[in-house]
Amino acid sequence: MIDLLVIGGLGVDIRARVPALPLPAADSLAVPPIELRIGNTGAGVALAAHALGLRVALVDVLGTDPAGAVVRAALARTSVRTVLADAPAGTRRSVNMVDPAGRRMSLYDPRPWSGPPPFGAAELTALVAEAAHVHVSIMDWARDALPTLRAGLAGGAVLSTDLHDWDGENAYHRPFADAADLVLVSDVQLGERAGAVAAALAPRTVVVTSGAAGSTLHTPDGPPARVPATTPPAPVVDTNGAGDAFAAGLIAARLRGATPVEAARYAARVAAAACTLDGMEYPADLLPRD
């Protein structure tokens, strides 16, 4: 049995520290060393959940390229169980520009999947049946697998997804929301429509995240609950991955019996601690387990 099965979302982050965002107009800028490391949303959730003590498995496609080797090496330093298929288009990658306050701007190269499904229905069903919680990243191949993932859930298991900066209208995201019991979504594109969009996703539990402004929890059986952000325990270094750490904290707390509000408050603490690290390979005791 595993606590958390993460579907999709592996890649590498190419992190560059920049003097300001948006970048000043210039032909070139001298910056501190540019780092290449494991990243993207599925890795962020899996590594944070692993650091929180969960038994984690991760299923995805990954290139047999140098970027993929970076991802494999990082995962090998953990006890995260991996089921990987070769991605002919190569490993997904992001260029993350981070300003002195830790704020980031990301350029994402998704390396779209093409061809037959990378995993058979029977293989996915067997993996899902082992998991107490399944978190699906909004990857292209995972979208097609949603009916299989949903049908394979064990009794009492929960399926979650993070729609990130969904605008509430893009049809690509809708199947992920429809398949999930728990939906996370940023208010970056939703703005004042966030409450109405969350209400329209009922009876799902929806968490609308607002970065440093905290989050709002929408549950089927109560009014929206505002959950403030937590002050980081040390200086903010990099906010990349904070949302994924929030998701991992939310999942971990729910698996341990917390109420939705308790889980969101704990997730805020986890996200705040994640902002104090440069990268997603969390050392022991950085993320709060209590």
Helices and strands as residue ranges (DSSP letters): E 2-7, E 11-17, E 35-39, H 41-51, E 56-62, H 66-76, E 81-86, E 93-98, E 104-109, H 121-129, E 131-136, H 140-151, E 158-162, H 174-179, E 182-186, G 191-193, H 194-200, E 205-209, G 211-213, E 215-218, E 225-227, H 242-255, H 260-274
